[in-house]
Amino acid sequence: MQEARVKLRSTDQGKVDDLADEIIEIGDEYDADISGPIPLPTDTMRIPTRKAPDGEGASTIERYEMHVHKRLITLQESERALRQVMRVHVPEGVEIEIELDE
């Protein structure tokens, strides 16, 4: 039995969810056993920076955050579905990683 794990990552939650829905539709079309999308913990990167570059004046700090949203989908027993997943259009800003297990 062959199993494929599809991991999706992006800073835009809407793009990740849309791509996950498209992969699930492909799995349903080819009668593959699907589990997911499982939302994985969101990575939050925080960067505090000082506004005044020369150190004069009030100590004001700007805080920037970037959130990385992740989803995990598992497909089983369908080689045709996996081929279609590999051909799916991946939007800009979304990373996709496919791991095959036996």
PyMOL commands that set and color helices and strands:
alter all, ss='L'
color gray80, all
select helices_A, chain A and resi 13-29+79-86
alter helices_A, ss='H'
color red, helices_A
select strands_A, chain A and resi 3-10+33-50+61-76+94-101
alter strands_A, ss='S'
color yellow, strands_A
deselect
rebuild
show_as cartoon
